[in-house]
Amino acid sequence: MRKAYRGIFFLIALLSFAVSGCGRSHSGDEIGVDLAGNPNADVVLVGESQAPSSNVDSLKNTWYETRYYPIYYGNPEWGKHNMDEVLDANNPPLDLLFSMPSEELAALLFESPYLTQMLTYYGEDGNIDYSMIFRFLELHSDIFYELLRREDGITEILVQYQNSGIDAQWFDDGSYDSMEGKWLAEVFGSQFVLYYSVIFTEDETNLAKQIISEKNNVYLNSENADPEYFNVSDIDYHDGNSAGEVRVMYLDQDEISEKEESFSAGE
């Protein structure tokens, strides 16, 4: 199930991305450690976190006004906080999180400052191990975890991927080469389907099949889209857990219990 995007182009693009950053919503470079806790990951730290700041609570409260991550690449708080502070501040207050519609949460997920982490986790075979980003997000992103708990959460993730706006012209215009945010979101969406399809409900499976059919019409008809990576037809589907259950694949029971306890405290 695991597919890696390989080749000279990828290496060049990855190096240029790590040096330059990629815009408003991507801040993962400075959190370039093994956030998933996997000892096999080969992750390079780009930049150094500064001394702890005392305004994390204040930053977290800005969610009520902005409904957006307080710390992301290019904003004034970028580079001022250590990893724990970034993780804390970039989780919405739980009362706000629980009140936000799934569509809004899914849109935020696809602009997560942590999507760059997908490109820094390597398995023992030397290929990118995308599963690590999902372990990291399940453990550290309350937005992702909340979506997995909701009846419509996975559906909204799939719809967000479906509406990514990537088409053949986007590839042909060279945007693909720029490693911009849309590219990362597209990678995230395709890998989400690959890894979570085994627990999709019947309705989620039907939607995912429709999306993959649409995506492959773009991926496979563009000379600039590497079919080895972008052809995501080989997917294992299963009529999985009922909607509304906590559907986590990468956390052990103790981690799930701890996460649920923190959520229960905020309800």
Backbone as CSV, one residue per row, in Angstrom:
resi,resn,N_x,N_y,N_z,CA_x,CA_y,CA_z,C_x,C_y,C_z
1,MET,0.816,-1.212,0.000,0.000,0.000,0.000,0.847,1.259,0.000
2,ARG,2.024,1.107,0.456,2.838,2.311,0.577,3.510,2.614,-0.739
3,LYS,3.353,3.848,-1.191,3.969,4.267,-2.444,4.899,5.437,-2.157
4,ALA,6.061,5.422,-2.752,7.026,6.500,-2.535,7.236,7.268,-3.831
5,TYR,7.424,8.555,-3.687,7.695,9.394,-4.851,9.197,9.571,-4.950
6,ARG,9.754,8.977,-6.003,11.203,8.921,-6.089,11.690,9.659,-7.317
7,GLY,13.012,9.794,-7.434,13.610,10.344,-8.638,14.371,11.623,-8.390
8,ILE,15.104,12.026,-9.402,15.950,13.209,-9.291,15.127,14.461,-9.054
9,PHE,13.987,14.571,-9.771,13.166,15.762,-9.585,12.742,15.913,-8.139
10,PHE,12.325,14.810,-7.529,11.859,14.887,-6.148,12.956,15.371,-5.215
11,LEU,14.157,14.870,-5.392,15.258,15.263,-4.516,15.562,16.744,-4.668
12,ILE,15.560,17.214,-5.907,15.832,18.633,-6.140,14.733,19.486,-5.529
13,ALA,13.491,19.091,-5.755,12.371,19.866,-5.226,12.359,19.868,-3.715
14,LEU,12.657,18.732,-3.111,12.659,18.640,-1.661,13.719,19.540,-1.054
15,LEU,14.909,19.535,-1.658,15.986,20.379,-1.142,15.635,21.856,-1.275
16,SER,15.090,22.242,-2.412,14.738,23.653,-2.592,13.619,24.061,-1.664
17,PHE,12.675,23.144,-1.414,11.571,23.444,-0.505,12.078,23.633,0.916
18,ALA,12.986,22.782,1.357,13.495,22.869,2.722,14.216,24.181,2.962
19,VAL,14.866,24.687,1.920,15.619,25.930,2.069,14.702,27.142,2.067
20,SER,13.681,27.113,1.190,12.911,28.330,0.964,11.611,28.428,1.718
21,GLY,11.057,27.326,2.199,9.713,27.354,2.784,8.695,27.402,1.672
22,CYS,7.385,27.459,2.028,6.395,27.383,0.954,5.169,28.241,1.173
23,GLY,5.215,29.268,1.997,4.066,30.146,2.038,3.341,30.154,3.368
24,ARG,2.123,30.654,3.346,1.397,31.040,4.546,1.150,29.897,5.505
25,SER,0.787,28.751,5.010,0.238,27.751,5.914,1.170,26.597,6.216
26,HIS,2.441,26.688,5.880,3.316,25.545,6.077,4.507,25.901,6.958
27,SER,4.526,25.341,8.163,5.602,25.681,9.089,6.338,24.450,9.569
28,GLY,6.185,23.323,8.896,6.738,22.085,9.420,8.251,22.015,9.407
29,ASP,8.923,22.832,8.594,10.371,22.703,8.494,11.056,22.880,9.832
30,GLU,10.621,23.839,10.642,11.301,24.086,11.892,10.929,23.067,12.963
31,ILE,9.958,22.217,12.645,9.598,21.178,13.590,10.130,19.859,13.053
32,GLY,11.269,19.928,12.376,11.792,18.779,11.663,12.487,17.787,12.552
33,VAL,11.757,17.215,13.483,12.263,16.130,14.290,11.304,14.979,14.122
34,ASP,11.613,13.831,14.711,10.737,12.689,14.562,9.528,12.861,15.458
35,LEU,8.608,13.708,15.024,7.436,14.001,15.816,6.545,12.782,15.982
36,ALA,6.681,11.802,15.115,5.862,10.607,15.239,6.418,9.644,16.268
37,GLY,7.619,9.914,16.766,8.206,9.046,17.780,8.747,7.756,17.233
38,ASN,9.019,7.719,15.932,9.505,6.486,15.325,11.021,6.519,15.213
39,PRO,11.712,5.571,15.830,13.178,5.601,15.828,13.776,5.347,14.463
40,ASN,12.995,4.861,13.499,13.537,4.560,12.188,13.491,5.752,11.241
41,ALA,12.868,6.823,11.675,12.727,7.974,10.796,14.049,8.719,10.679
42,ASP,14.368,9.114,9.453,15.570,9.893,9.194,15.126,11.311,8.883
43,VAL,15.096,12.167,9.900,14.522,13.495,9.767,15.576,14.552,10.039
44,VAL,15.609,15.554,9.181,16.583,16.630,9.322,15.903,17.840,9.938
45,LEU,16.510,18.424,10.937,15.981,19.629,11.561,16.436,20.833,10.757
46,VAL,15.482,21.605,10.253,15.793,22.801,9.493,15.486,23.999,10.367
47,GLY,16.497,24.677,10.840,16.298,25.801,11.743,16.282,25.333,13.184
48,GLU,16.291,26.263,14.115,16.310,25.947,15.531,15.195,26.694,16.243
49,SER,14.538,26.031,17.186,13.496,26.687,17.970,14.125,27.672,18.942
50,GLN,13.438,28.752,19.168,13.941,29.764,20.069,13.536,29.448,21.508
51,ALA,13.941,30.315,22.429,13.605,30.114,23.840,12.098,30.126,24.026
52,PRO,11.596,29.376,25.013,10.157,29.323,25.244,9.559,30.719,25.439
53,SER,8.379,30.918,24.892,7.696,32.194,25.002,6.577,32.091,26.017
54,SER,6.186,33.233,26.601,5.161,33.238,27.635,3.779,33.544,27.076
55,ASN,3.658,33.726,25.762,2.371,34.146,25.219,1.639,33.031,24.495
56,VAL,1.941,31.780,24.820,1.293,30.665,24.131,-0.203,30.662,24.397
57,ASP,-0.610,30.907,25.642,-2.038,30.950,25.954,-2.733,32.053,25.163
58,SER,-2.069,33.186,25.047,-2.635,34.289,24.281,-2.764,33.911,22.812
59,LEU,-1.743,33.253,22.290,-1.789,32.803,20.903,-2.935,31.820,20.682
60,LYS,-3.089,30.912,21.617,-4.144,29.916,21.488,-5.519,30.582,21.450
61,ASN,-5.674,31.644,22.214,-6.952,32.342,22.252,-7.265,33.096,20.962
62,THR,-6.233,33.327,20.131,-6.514,34.008,18.863,-7.347,33.142,17.934
63,TRP,-7.423,31.847,18.231,-8.288,30.963,17.434,-9.721,31.489,17.406
64,TYR,-10.174,32.058,18.516,-11.554,32.542,18.578,-11.802,33.661,17.572
65,GLU,-10.770,34.432,17.275,-10.919,35.548,16.351,-10.574,35.165,14.918
66,THR,-9.489,34.426,14.744,-8.994,34.143,13.398,-9.480,32.823,12.839
67,ARG,-9.779,31.862,13.719,-10.133,30.507,13.314,-9.059,29.939,12.397
68,TYR,-7.800,30.228,12.761,-6.660,29.768,11.957,-5.453,29.563,12.864
69,TYR,-4.502,28.774,12.368,-3.293,28.480,13.134,-2.560,29.762,13.527
70,PRO,-2.200,29.906,14.808,-1.474,31.109,15.235,-0.013,31.121,14.793
71,ILE,0.541,29.944,14.516,1.955,29.854,14.147,2.076,29.118,12.823
72,TYR,2.562,29.810,11.812,2.768,29.200,10.505,3.896,29.960,9.818
73,TYR,4.440,29.367,8.773,5.574,29.958,8.083,5.226,31.352,7.581
74,GLY,6.040,32.315,7.982,5.893,33.672,7.475,5.178,34.633,8.391
75,ASN,4.533,34.123,9.458,3.862,35.073,10.352,4.813,35.488,11.471
76,PRO,4.492,36.537,12.242,5.451,37.069,13.222,5.877,36.077,14.296
77,GLU,5.066,35.056,14.569,5.405,34.091,15.615,6.314,32.976,15.117
78,TRP,6.539,32.943,13.824,7.354,31.891,13.242,8.784,31.944,13.788
79,GLY,9.262,30.826,14.300,10.628,30.734,14.792,10.832,31.191,16.219
80,LYS,9.754,31.617,16.904,9.898,32.121,18.269,9.608,31.075,19.342
81,HIS,9.143,29.910,18.945,8.611,28.960,19.922,9.229,27.579,19.750
82,ASN,9.294,26.864,20.886,9.789,25.499,20.802,8.679,24.581,20.309
83,MET,9.024,23.328,20.086,8.096,22.402,19.459,6.816,22.220,20.275
84,ASP,6.942,22.044,21.584,5.761,21.829,22.423,4.816,23.026,22.368
85,GLU,5.380,24.229,22.339,4.551,25.430,22.271,3.817,25.523,20.939
86,VAL,4.499,25.172,19.870,3.863,25.204,18.556,2.700,24.215,18.504
87,LEU,2.950,23.003,18.998,1.902,21.982,18.979,0.699,22.417,19.808
88,ASP,0.951,23.030,20.943,-0.128,23.468,21.812,-0.905,24.617,21.178
89,ALA,-0.196,25.642,20.753,-0.863,26.827,20.211,-1.649,26.511,18.950
90,ASN,-1.172,25.581,18.149,-1.829,25.284,16.882,-2.983,24.299,17.008
91,ASN,-3.330,23.902,18.224,-4.565,23.179,18.479,-5.606,24.170,18.984
92,PRO,-6.771,24.225,18.357,-7.798,25.177,18.825,-8.245,24.842,20.248
93,PRO,-8.700,25.828,21.015,-9.337,25.519,22.299,-10.450,24.497,22.065
94,LEU,-10.583,23.545,22.972,-11.477,22.426,22.711,-12.930,22.851,22.526
95,ASP,-13.376,23.858,23.271,-14.767,24.276,23.096,-15.008,24.806,21.686
96,LEU,-14.017,25.515,21.145,-14.134,25.996,19.779,-14.030,24.834,18.800
97,LEU,-13.077,23.944,19.036,-12.893,22.786,18.162,-14.188,22.005,18.005
98,PHE,-14.850,21.717,19.129,-16.064,20.906,19.088,-17.215,21.621,18.401
99,SER,-17.167,22.961,18.355,-18.251,23.721,17.734,-18.017,23.980,16.251
100,MET,-16.812,23.738,15.765,-16.480,24.030,14.367,-17.042,22.932,13.465
101,PRO,-17.673,23.309,12.355,-18.199,22.298,11.430,-17.075,21.483,10.802
102,SER,-17.384,20.255,10.441,-16.368,19.351,9.893,-15.771,19.888,8.598
103,GLU,-16.570,20.575,7.805,-16.061,21.155,6.563,-14.946,22.151,6.855
104,GLU,-15.124,22.974,7.880,-14.106,23.954,8.244,-12.853,23.257,8.781
105,LEU,-13.042,22.229,9.592,-11.896,21.503,10.135,-11.105,20.812,9.028
106,ALA,-11.804,20.255,8.054,-11.116,19.582,6.950,-10.295,20.578,6.136
107,ALA,-10.841,21.773,5.925,-10.091,22.801,5.205,-8.838,23.192,5.977
108,LEU,-8.950,23.301,7.294,-7.786,23.604,8.129,-6.767,22.479,8.078
109,LEU,-7.239,21.248,8.074,-6.329,20.106,8.012,-5.463,20.170,6.768
110,PHE,-6.055,20.551,5.646,-5.314,20.592,4.386,-4.409,21.818,4.288
111,GLU,-4.481,22.709,5.272,-3.538,23.823,5.363,-2.645,23.683,6.598
112,SER,-2.572,22.484,7.123,-1.815,22.257,8.348,-0.349,22.648,8.177
113,PRO,0.221,23.332,9.169,1.650,23.648,9.111,2.535,22.413,9.125
114,TYR,1.953,21.235,9.380,2.758,20.027,9.537,2.811,19.167,8.281
115,LEU,2.182,19.595,7.197,2.168,18.748,6.005,3.564,18.527,5.439
116,THR,4.470,19.468,5.666,5.833,19.274,5.181,6.497,18.070,5.822
117,GLN,5.999,17.617,6.978,6.585,16.454,7.637,6.489,15.202,6.771
118,MET,5.524,15.173,5.853,5.391,14.015,4.969,6.671,13.740,4.203
119,LEU,7.418,14.780,3.940,8.604,14.661,3.104,9.874,14.410,3.906
120,THR,9.746,14.195,5.212,10.940,14.029,6.034,11.000,12.699,6.759
121,TYR,9.996,11.857,6.604,9.989,10.557,7.273,10.408,9.464,6.294
122,TYR,11.449,8.736,6.650,11.936,7.659,5.792,11.934,6.338,6.544
123,GLY,11.515,5.290,5.852,11.517,3.964,6.431,12.848,3.273,6.235
124,GLU,12.931,2.038,6.693,14.172,1.283,6.600,14.560,0.982,5.157
125,ASP,13.568,0.999,4.252,13.866,0.730,2.841,14.374,1.958,2.105
126,GLY,14.491,3.088,2.805,15.010,4.305,2.194,13.961,5.137,1.492
127,ASN,12.714,4.655,1.459,11.628,5.405,0.833,10.860,6.199,1.882
128,ILE,10.176,7.236,1.424,9.357,8.025,2.334,8.268,7.143,2.932
129,ASP,8.113,7.215,4.226,7.094,6.454,4.941,5.979,7.423,5.347
130,TYR,4.965,7.520,4.504,3.890,8.481,4.743,3.056,8.138,5.963
131,SER,3.093,6.888,6.401,2.275,6.513,7.559,2.656,7.305,8.798
132,MET,3.897,7.768,8.856,4.352,8.485,10.037,3.626,9.811,10.228
133,ILE,3.251,10.468,9.122,2.536,11.735,9.266,1.178,11.497,9.900
134,PHE,0.581,10.362,9.631,-0.728,10.088,10.209,-0.622,9.737,11.683
135,ARG,0.430,9.040,12.056,0.651,8.796,13.485,0.870,10.123,14.206
136,PHE,1.677,10.976,13.612,1.929,12.279,14.215,0.644,13.084,14.363
137,LEU,-0.159,13.139,13.306,-1.379,13.942,13.343,-2.402,13.368,14.313
138,GLU,-2.542,12.058,14.348,-3.476,11.460,15.295,-3.090,11.790,16.737
139,LEU,-1.794,11.867,16.976,-1.309,12.105,18.329,-1.296,13.587,18.691
140,HIS,-0.967,14.448,17.742,-0.701,15.849,18.065,-1.682,16.852,17.471
141,SER,-2.421,16.487,16.441,-3.352,17.429,15.827,-4.772,17.123,16.299
142,ASP,-5.298,17.986,17.163,-6.668,17.792,17.627,-7.668,17.921,16.482
143,ILE,-7.337,18.707,15.478,-8.229,18.871,14.327,-8.386,17.540,13.594
144,PHE,-7.289,16.867,13.323,-7.337,15.583,12.616,-8.039,14.530,13.465
145,TYR,-7.691,14.475,14.726,-8.273,13.471,15.609,-9.774,13.674,15.752
146,GLU,-10.201,14.921,15.867,-11.628,15.209,15.980,-12.374,14.788,14.719
147,LEU,-11.766,15.019,13.554,-12.398,14.591,12.309,-12.566,13.073,12.264
148,LEU,-11.597,12.345,12.779,-11.704,10.890,12.793,-12.809,10.406,13.721
149,ARG,-13.189,11.224,14.690,-14.229,10.839,15.642,-15.641,11.100,15.122
150,ARG,-15.767,12.016,14.183,-17.088,12.468,13.767,-17.683,11.570,12.678
151,GLU,-19.007,11.545,12.632,-19.690,10.750,11.618,-19.336,11.211,10.213
152,ASP,-19.217,12.530,10.038,-18.948,13.060,8.706,-17.502,13.483,8.515
153,GLY,-16.634,13.163,9.478,-15.261,13.670,9.427,-14.465,13.146,8.252
154,ILE,-14.470,11.831,8.056,-13.700,11.248,6.946,-14.289,11.695,5.621
155,THR,-15.605,11.764,5.540,-16.240,12.242,4.308,-15.768,13.641,3.956
156,GLU,-15.690,14.530,4.953,-15.253,15.899,4.682,-13.784,15.958,4.275
157,ILE,-12.962,15.080,4.828,-11.563,14.997,4.386,-11.507,14.594,2.922
158,LEU,-12.303,13.608,2.549,-12.327,13.146,1.162,-12.834,14.238,0.226
159,VAL,-13.867,14.948,0.637,-14.407,16.026,-0.198,-13.379,17.138,-0.379
160,GLN,-12.635,17.446,0.680,-11.601,18.472,0.585,-10.534,18.053,-0.427
161,TYR,-10.169,16.791,-0.413,-9.210,16.262,-1.388,-9.801,16.318,-2.790
162,GLN,-11.066,15.944,-2.913,-11.734,15.950,-4.220,-11.736,17.338,-4.831
163,ASN,-11.898,18.363,-4.002,-12.024,19.740,-4.487,-10.702,20.498,-4.449
164,SER,-9.603,19.777,-4.569,-8.287,20.402,-4.428,-7.970,21.391,-5.534
165,GLY,-8.630,21.269,-6.685,-8.360,22.201,-7.770,-7.164,21.827,-8.620
166,ILE,-6.621,20.638,-8.404,-5.500,20.183,-9.226,-6.047,19.634,-10.540
167,ASP,-5.531,20.125,-11.645,-5.926,19.602,-12.948,-4.691,19.506,-13.834
168,ALA,-4.898,19.008,-15.049,-3.768,18.813,-15.949,-3.059,20.126,-16.249
169,GLN,-3.826,21.213,-16.358,-3.234,22.518,-16.635,-2.319,22.941,-15.498
170,TRP,-2.697,22.598,-14.266,-1.868,22.939,-13.100,-0.507,22.278,-13.219
171,PHE,-0.491,21.024,-13.622,0.786,20.342,-13.844,1.555,20.999,-14.988
172,ASP,0.866,21.252,-16.088,1.523,21.771,-17.281,2.071,23.178,-17.082
173,ASP,1.451,23.958,-16.179,1.910,25.318,-15.932,3.188,25.371,-15.101
174,GLY,3.626,24.241,-14.586,4.851,24.215,-13.806,4.656,24.378,-12.326
175,SER,3.407,24.531,-11.891,3.165,24.662,-10.455,3.620,23.416,-9.713
176,TYR,3.549,22.288,-10.380,3.978,21.021,-9.807,5.438,21.102,-9.355
177,ASP,6.243,21.813,-10.148,7.657,21.910,-9.829,7.928,22.808,-8.627
178,SER,6.988,23.670,-8.289,7.266,24.669,-7.263,7.070,24.145,-5.847
179,MET,6.498,22.952,-5.696,6.256,22.367,-4.376,5.380,23.276,-3.528
180,GLU,4.438,23.974,-4.151,3.582,24.882,-3.404,2.588,24.106,-2.556
181,GLY,1.825,24.844,-1.730,0.934,24.208,-0.776,-0.056,23.246,-1.395
182,LYS,-0.571,23.555,-2.583,-1.523,22.665,-3.225,-0.914,21.297,-3.482
183,TRP,0.348,21.280,-3.829,1.000,19.993,-4.094,1.033,19.157,-2.828
184,LEU,1.391,19.760,-1.703,1.438,19.028,-0.445,0.057,18.530,-0.051
185,ALA,-0.964,19.359,-0.243,-2.324,18.942,0.078,-2.754,17.775,-0.805
186,GLU,-2.349,17.800,-2.054,-2.691,16.709,-2.966,-2.017,15.406,-2.538
187,VAL,-0.766,15.492,-2.153,-0.064,14.319,-1.642,-0.761,13.801,-0.389
188,PHE,-1.097,14.703,0.515,-1.750,14.303,1.751,-3.069,13.590,1.475
189,GLY,-3.868,14.161,0.574,-5.157,13.551,0.262,-5.025,12.161,-0.318
190,SER,-4.108,11.991,-1.258,-3.953,10.672,-1.879,-3.434,9.646,-0.878
191,GLN,-2.508,10.066,-0.031,-1.972,9.131,0.961,-3.009,8.810,2.039
192,PHE,-3.869,9.772,2.367,-4.938,9.503,3.320,-5.832,8.385,2.804
193,VAL,-6.194,8.449,1.525,-7.026,7.393,0.947,-6.293,6.052,0.993
194,LEU,-5.032,6.059,0.637,-4.265,4.812,0.602,-4.190,4.149,1.971
195,TYR,-3.989,4.946,3.002,-3.749,4.373,4.327,-5.017,4.120,5.125
196,TYR,-6.049,4.926,4.921,-7.245,4.798,5.745,-8.385,4.059,5.050
197,SER,-8.216,3.707,3.781,-9.296,3.056,3.046,-9.736,1.746,3.690
198,VAL,-8.849,1.087,4.408,-9.183,-0.212,5.005,-10.210,-0.093,6.112
199,ILE,-10.483,1.139,6.582,-11.493,1.296,7.630,-12.623,2.214,7.192
200,PHE,-12.706,2.511,5.907,-13.809,3.328,5.417,-15.128,2.572,5.533
201,THR,-16.187,3.312,5.804,-17.526,2.738,5.715,-17.880,2.567,4.236
202,GLU,-19.009,1.961,3.977,-19.419,1.733,2.589,-19.584,3.049,1.842
203,ASP,-20.224,4.026,2.470,-20.411,5.323,1.814,-19.080,6.024,1.564
204,GLU,-18.180,5.947,2.527,-16.857,6.559,2.359,-16.079,5.862,1.247
205,THR,-16.209,4.543,1.169,-15.542,3.785,0.111,-16.059,4.198,-1.258
206,ASN,-17.362,4.329,-1.395,-17.935,4.720,-2.686,-17.458,6.111,-3.096
207,LEU,-17.390,7.027,-2.135,-16.905,8.370,-2.439,-15.429,8.325,-2.819
208,ALA,-14.635,7.563,-2.083,-13.202,7.470,-2.381,-12.963,6.900,-3.784
209,LYS,-13.715,5.899,-4.172,-13.563,5.322,-5.513,-13.895,6.352,-6.588
210,GLN,-14.939,7.146,-6.343,-15.298,8.199,-7.290,-14.167,9.219,-7.404
211,ILE,-13.614,9.617,-6.266,-12.535,10.611,-6.253,-11.301,10.085,-6.968
212,ILE,-10.936,8.843,-6.683,-9.737,8.274,-7.307,-9.914,8.184,-8.813
213,SER,-11.119,7.843,-9.260,-11.375,7.806,-10.689,-11.174,9.184,-11.309
214,GLU,-11.674,10.207,-10.641,-11.507,11.578,-11.121,-10.035,11.991,-11.112
215,LYS,-9.342,11.654,-10.032,-7.936,12.051,-9.907,-7.067,11.364,-10.952
216,ASN,-7.324,10.093,-11.204,-6.496,9.374,-12.159,-6.677,9.912,-13.571
217,ASN,-7.848,10.471,-13.865,-8.033,11.105,-15.167,-7.098,12.297,-15.333
218,VAL,-6.720,12.906,-14.200,-5.765,14.017,-14.235,-4.343,13.492,-14.163
219,TYR,-4.077,12.653,-13.166,-2.711,12.187,-12.929,-2.139,11.437,-14.126
220,LEU,-2.936,10.560,-14.690,-2.415,9.674,-15.726,-2.444,10.296,-17.109
221,ASN,-3.103,11.425,-17.256,-3.164,12.090,-18.554,-2.229,13.284,-18.646
222,SER,-1.414,13.484,-17.626,-0.464,14.585,-17.653,0.959,14.033,-17.731
223,GLU,1.720,14.533,-18.667,3.106,14.090,-18.808,3.948,14.478,-17.609
224,ASN,3.509,15.491,-16.858,4.290,15.977,-15.725,3.926,15.307,-14.408
225,ALA,2.935,14.427,-14.421,2.549,13.708,-13.205,3.129,12.305,-13.265
226,ASP,4.035,11.996,-12.377,4.696,10.700,-12.354,3.659,9.614,-12.029
227,PRO,3.338,8.724,-12.984,2.290,7.729,-12.739,2.632,6.762,-11.620
228,GLU,3.922,6.558,-11.361,4.296,5.653,-10.277,3.798,6.166,-8.937
229,TYR,3.834,7.482,-8.795,3.335,8.064,-7.544,1.845,8.335,-7.601
230,PHE,1.390,8.987,-8.669,0.041,9.537,-8.676,-1.042,8.531,-9.029
231,ASN,-0.694,7.372,-9.600,-1.712,6.365,-9.848,-2.049,5.676,-8.527
232,VAL,-3.197,5.989,-7.969,-3.574,5.434,-6.676,-4.761,4.484,-6.834
233,SER,-4.725,3.675,-7.896,-5.806,2.739,-8.146,-5.722,1.512,-7.255
234,ASP,-4.539,1.147,-6.831,-4.328,-0.086,-6.079,-4.616,0.162,-4.600
235,ILE,-5.890,0.154,-4.252,-6.321,0.497,-2.900,-7.109,-0.656,-2.306
236,ASP,-6.840,-0.980,-1.054,-7.579,-2.019,-0.346,-8.746,-1.380,0.390
237,TYR,-9.952,-1.678,-0.052,-11.147,-1.136,0.589,-11.768,-2.177,1.509
238,HIS,-12.417,-1.707,2.520,-13.081,-2.593,3.470,-14.262,-1.848,4.078
239,ASP,-15.388,-2.542,4.209,-16.545,-1.934,4.853,-16.276,-1.938,6.345
240,GLY,-15.678,-0.863,6.828,-15.057,-0.859,8.149,-15.978,-0.433,9.264
241,ASN,-15.415,0.238,10.233,-16.127,0.609,11.452,-17.300,1.519,11.155
242,SER,-18.278,1.507,12.028,-19.429,2.372,11.852,-19.038,3.817,12.091
243,ALA,-19.744,4.724,11.426,-19.431,6.145,11.544,-19.580,6.592,12.989
244,GLY,-18.724,7.519,13.387,-18.785,8.071,14.728,-17.821,7.436,15.700
245,GLU,-17.288,6.259,15.372,-16.308,5.641,16.263,-14.969,6.364,16.131
246,VAL,-14.144,6.232,17.156,-12.793,6.771,17.079,-11.985,5.826,16.199
247,ARG,-11.671,6.271,14.991,-11.027,5.382,14.024,-9.562,5.773,13.899
248,VAL,-8.768,5.272,14.780,-7.345,5.588,14.756,-6.569,4.324,14.418
249,MET,-5.543,4.491,13.617,-4.783,3.341,13.137,-3.374,3.275,13.706
250,TYR,-2.871,4.381,14.219,-1.456,4.435,14.552,-1.181,4.688,16.028
251,LEU,-2.210,4.730,16.856,-2.029,4.938,18.287,-2.331,3.653,19.037
252,ASP,-1.563,3.396,20.091,-1.900,2.248,20.926,-3.000,2.649,21.905
253,GLN,-3.510,1.680,22.647,-4.672,1.934,23.488,-4.398,2.976,24.565
254,ASP,-3.204,2.978,25.120,-2.875,3.978,26.138,-2.911,5.386,25.545
255,GLU,-2.389,5.536,24.336,-2.392,6.846,23.695,-3.818,7.276,23.364
256,ILE,-4.636,6.321,22.928,-6.030,6.638,22.640,-6.748,7.075,23.905
257,SER,-6.534,6.352,24.992,-7.184,6.700,26.267,-6.773,8.081,26.734
258,GLU,-5.489,8.385,26.616,-4.995,9.706,27.031,-5.617,10.807,26.179
259,LYS,-5.711,10.554,24.886,-6.317,11.538,23.991,-7.783,11.736,24.332
260,GLU,-8.485,10.653,24.545,-9.908,10.760,24.862,-10.155,11.453,26.206
261,GLU,-9.276,11.214,27.149,-9.410,11.881,28.446,-9.278,13.389,28.294
262,SER,-8.329,13.823,27.454,-8.149,15.261,27.262,-9.345,15.860,26.560
263,PHE,-9.920,15.109,25.620,-11.107,15.600,24.916,-12.304,15.658,25.861
264,SER,-12.435,14.638,26.699,-13.556,14.607,27.646,-13.500,15.771,28.612
265,ALA,-12.287,16.166,29.000,-12.126,17.285,29.928,-12.588,18.598,29.300
266,GLY,-12.565,18.672,27.983,-12.950,19.907,27.323,-14.399,19.963,26.927
267,GLU,-15.121,18.885,27.106,-16.525,18.845,26.691,-17.433,19.450,27.773
